[in-house]
Amino acid sequence: MAKFRGAIVVDNEKCKGCGLCVVACPTKVIDLNPDVNGKGYHYAYMKNPEACIGCASCGLVCPDSVISVYKMNVE
């Protein structure tokens, strides 16, 4: 059985920090950064990258489509 690991890339400057991705993540990988972007928003980031399963829930709920999800095979 193949084992997968995921990763997300957030466009920090376009993220508005709504937090929908934080709530949608089943493995609690995402949080809002204490730092702010150029527009003054706390942007999303991966706080626990090893736990990401690449389910893409975060990307699906993002209203601004600023999250790219990648999934790779780990064996």
Secondary structure by P-SEA (a helix, b strand, c coil): cbbbbbbbbbcccccccccccccccccccbbbbcccccccccccccccccccccccccccccccccbbbbbbbcc
